[in-house]
Amino acid sequence: MTTKTFDHLGSVLFQYDLYPERMDTIGNVKKVYTPRGTFALKQTRMSKEQGDWFIHVMRRLDRIGFHYVVPIMQTKYGDFLVRRGDFAYYLMPWYQSHERFQHPISKEDVVVEEIAKLHGLTEKNQEYTEEVIQASFDTLQHRWERRKLEMERFADQIETQMYMSPFELTFITHFQRMVQMAEEAENHLSSWVDICKEKKGFRSVLCHGKLNRKHVLFDQYGSGYFLNFEKAVLDTPARELAILFRHYFQTQPWDETEGLHWLNLYERHFSLFDEERHLLLSYLAFPESVFHSVDLYVKEKQERSQLQLVTHLERRILSLNRIHRLMSGLFKEEPEQYS
C-alpha cells in the first residue's frame, strides 16, 4: 500500500478516532490493525441515495432485532458513512469466519434458516393494480424472449457449419431440452401473474439482494452473520431464494433431494404462497446459466480451452436437469416434519 493511499485512508479512519498501524487489502475491504483492535473498512461507490437506503436497511435490521448481521460503526460525529471523492466508506468490526465449527447442520442450511427468519420479520403484503402486475410480467417475459431468440440464432448458425466444435456439439445436443425448460419457466410465470391478479397484489420482504457464501461469516458455534447489504431491496422472497439456490447449484454437488430439503427448511420458518412457488420455479427453470455459457464461449473461445468451455457448459446442463427433477416434486412434497 502506498504512503498516499495510507494517508488517504488514515483521514477516513480519523473520523472514528482510529490510528492504523497496518492495513491488509482483501478485495475492496481493508483489514485495519489499530491499538484499539482490528476492523474492516469497506470502500464502495454508493451514491448519496444508495447510501441513505443502505443506512436505513441497517437501522431497520437493528430495530426488528435481526442480529445475524455484521454491524456498521458510527464515526465520532454520528455518521455511518464517510465520503471521500467518488467513494463512500463504512467501518465494521473484524469478524474472523470459521471454516469449521461444532454444529449439527451445514453452512448452507444455516444461511437458508437465517434468511427465512429475516423474510418473516420483514413480510409485507403489497396491493397493486392489475396493470402494474401485468407490466412486471411483461418486462420479464420480453427479456426471456430476447434471450431465447439469441440462442436460437446461435443454434441456427452452428447447424449450418460443416464441422462443430465440442462446445457447439454439446450445446446443440441439449438445445431442445433448454427450449422445453424455457417454456416451463414461462408457464410458471403465467401461473404467478394469474394468481397475483386474482389477489390484486403480492408479498414483499427485505431481500439481501446479493446473497452468497462470500457474504456470510460464521462463528465457531455455527451462527452466520450477513454482510454487504448494499444491494438490499424490497422484493418477493422468490427472487432471494432463486439467487441463493442458483449459487448453491453452481458451487457444490447437489441433487433434487437436497434442493427440496433446503426449501422445506426455509418453509419451516417462512412458508411460501403458491404463486411464490410458481415464481421461484420460473426463475430456476429458465436456462439463463446455460445461455451465459454461450456468451462466455463467444467472447472467450480464443482465450479458454475447449475443455474448459465444455466443462462449464456441461455442469450447467447437469444442474438444469436436476432443477427439472426438483420441479417435478415441488408441488407434491409436504414440508418435512421436525420434532
MARMAR-501202 format. One line per 5 residues: number of its first residue (from 1); their letters; for each residue x, y, z of C-alpha. Coordinates in steps of 0.5 Angstrom, whole numbers, m for minus. Layout:
N
NUM	a	X:Y:Z; ...
END
This chain:
339
1	mttkt	0:0:0; 3:7:m2; 4:12:3; m1:17:m1; m6:11:0
6	fdhlg	m5:10:7; m5:17:9; m12:18:5; m15:12:9; m12:15:15
11	svlfq	m16:21:14; m22:17:14; m20:13:20; m19:19:24; m27:20:24
16	ydlyp	m27:14:28; m21:16:32; m17:10:30; m10:10:28; m8:5:24
21	ermdt	m1:1:25; m2:m3:19; m7:m5:13; m8:m11:9; m12:m11:3
26	ignvk	m17:m16:2; m21:m14:m5; m25:m8:m3; m24:m9:4; m18:m6:8
31	kvytp	m16:m10:15; m14:m5:19; m10:m6:25; m10:m1:31; m8:0:38
36	rgtfa	m16:m1:39; m17:m7:36; m18:m10:28; m23:m7:24; m26:m8:17
41	lkqtr	m26:m2:12; m30:m2:6; m30:2:0; m36:3:m4; m38:7:m10
46	mskeq	m45:8:m7; m49:15:m9; m52:19:m4; m59:16:m5; m56:9:m5
51	gdwfi	m52:10:2; m58:13:5; m62:7:3; m56:2:6; m56:6:13
56	hvmrr	m64:6:13; m63:m2:12; m58:m3:17; m62:1:22; m68:m3:21
61	ldrig	m65:m9:22; m63:m7:29; m70:m4:30; m73:m11:29; m68:m15:33
66	fhyvv	m65:m19:27; m58:m20:30; m55:m24:25; m51:m19:21; m44:m15:22
71	pimqt	m46:m8:24; m43:m2:22; m40:3:26; m41:10:27; m36:16:27
76	kygdf	m35:20:33; m39:25:29; m45:20:29; m45:19:22; m45:11:19
81	lvrrg	m41:13:12; m35:17:11; m35:20:4; m28:22:0; m29:24:m7
86	dfayy	m32:19:m11; m32:14:m6; m36:12:1; m33:8:7; m36:5:12
91	lmpwy	m33:1:18; m34:m6:21; m31:m10:27; m27:m15:24; m30:m22:24
96	qsher	m26:m28:23; m30:m33:19; m29:m40:22; m29:m46:17; m30:m51:22
101	fqhpi	m35:m51:27; m39:m55:32; m46:m55:29; m50:m61:27; m52:m58:20
106	skedv	m49:m55:14; m47:m48:13; m52:m48:7; m57:m50:12; m55:m44:17
111	vveei	m56:m39:11; m63:m42:9; m65:m41:16; m63:m35:18; m65:m31:11
116	aklhg	m72:m34:12; m72:m31:19; m71:m24:16; m76:m25:11; m81:m27:16
121	ltekn	m79:m21:20; m80:m16:14; m86:m19:11; m91:m14:8; m97:m15:3
126	qeyte	m97:m10:m2; m103:m8:m6; m102:m7:m14; m107:m5:m20; m107:m11:m25
131	eviqa	m104:m6:m30; m97:m6:m25; m97:m13:m24; m98:m14:m32; m92:m10:m33
136	sfdtl	m88:m14:m28; m90:m20:m32; m89:m17:m39; m82:m14:m37; m79:m21:m35
141	qhrwe	m82:m25:m41; m80:m20:m46; m73:m20:m43; m73:m28:m44; m76:m28:m51
146	rrkle	m70:m24:m53; m65:m29:m49; m69:m35:m53; m68:m31:m60; m61:m30:m59
151	merfa	m60:m37:m57; m64:m40:m63; m60:m35:m68; m53:m39:m65; m56:m45:m66
156	dqiet	m58:m44:m73; m51:m41:m74; m47:m47:m72; m52:m52:m75; m50:m49:m82
161	qmyms	m43:m51:m81; m39:m57:m83; m36:m58:m77; m38:m56:m70; m33:m55:m64
166	pfelt	m34:m60:m58; m38:m54:m55; m42:m53:m60; m44:m60:m61; m45:m60:m53
171	fithf	m50:m54:m54; m54:m57:m60; m55:m64:m57; m58:m61:m51; m62:m55:m54
176	qrmvq	m69:m58:m55; m68:m59:m47; m67:m52:m46; m73:m50:m50; m77:m54:m46
181	maeea	m74:m51:m40; m76:m44:m42; m83:m46:m44; m84:m49:m37; m81:m42:m34
186	enhls	m86:m38:m38; m92:m43:m36; m90:m42:m28; m89:m34:m29; m96:m34:m32
191	swvdi	m99:m38:m26; m95:m33:m22; m99:m27:m25; m106:m30:m26; m106:m31:m18
196	ckekk	m103:m24:m17; m108:m21:m21; m113:m25:m17; m111:m23:m10; m109:m16:m13
201	gfrsv	m102:m16:m10; m96:m20:m8; m92:m20:m2; m85:m17:m1; m80:m18:4
206	lchgk	m73:m15:5; m68:m18:1; m61:m18:2; m60:m18:m6; m53:m21:m7
211	lnrkh	m54:m27:m2; m48:m32:m3; m43:m35:2; m38:m30:1; m43:m25:4
216	vlfdq	m44:m29:11; m39:m30:16; m39:m36:21; m37:m36:28; m34:m42:32
221	ygsgy	m41:m44:34; m45:m44:27; m48:m38:27; m48:m34:21; m47:m26:20
226	flnfe	m49:m23:14; m45:m17:11; m46:m13:5; m53:m10:5; m51:m5:0
231	kavld	m56:m8:m6; m62:m10:m1; m68:m9:m4; m76:m10:m2; m78:m16:m7
236	tpare	m81:m22:m7; m78:m28:m3; m78:m32:m9; m72:m27:m12; m68:m28:m6
241	lailf	m69:m36:m6; m67:m36:m13; m61:m32:m13; m59:m37:m7; m61:m43:m10
246	rhyfq	m57:m42:m16; m51:m40:m12; m51:m47:m9; m53:m50:m15; m46:m48:m18
251	tqpwd	m42:m48:m12; m43:m55:m9; m45:m62:m11; m53:m63:m10; m59:m67:m12
256	etegl	m66:m65:m12; m67:m69:m5; m62:m63:m2; m66:m58:m6; m72:m60:m3
261	hwlnl	m69:m60:4; m67:m53:3; m74:m51:1; m77:m55:7; m72:m52:12
266	yerhf	m74:m45:9; m81:m46:10; m80:m49:17; m79:m41:19; m83:m38:13
271	slfde	m88:m41:8; m88:m39:1; m95:m38:m2; m97:m42:m8; m96:m36:m13
276	erhll	m89:m35:m10; m87:m42:m11; m89:m41:m19; m85:m35:m19; m79:m39:m16
281	lsyla	m79:m45:m21; m80:m40:m27; m73:m36:m24; m70:m43:m23; m72:m46:m30
286	fpesv	m71:m41:m35; m64:m43:m37; m60:m37:m36; m54:m40:m33; m53:m45:m40
291	fhsvd	m54:m38:m44; m49:m35:m40; m44:m41:m42; m46:m39:m49; m44:m32:m48
296	lyvke	m37:m34:m45; m36:m38:m51; m37:m33:m56; m33:m28:m52; m27:m32:m50
301	kqers	m26:m38:m54; m20:m36:m56; m17:m35:m49; m20:m41:m46; m19:m48:m48
306	qlqlv	m25:m52:m51; m24:m57:m45; m25:m51:m40; m31:m48:m44; m35:m55:m45
311	thler	m34:m57:m38; m37:m50:m36; m43:m52:m40; m44:m59:m38; m44:m57:m31
316	rilsl	m50:m52:m32; m53:m57:m36; m53:m62:m31; m56:m57:m26; m61:m56:m31
321	nrihr	m63:m63:m31; m63:m63:m23; m67:m57:m23; m73:m61:m27; m73:m66:m23
326	lmsgl	m73:m61:m17; m79:m58:m20; m83:m65:m21; m83:m66:m13; m84:m59:m11
331	fkeep	m92:m58:m11; m92:m65:m9; m88:m66:m3; m90:m64:4; m85:m60:8
336	eqys	m81:m64:13; m83:m66:20; m79:m63:25; m79:m66:32
END
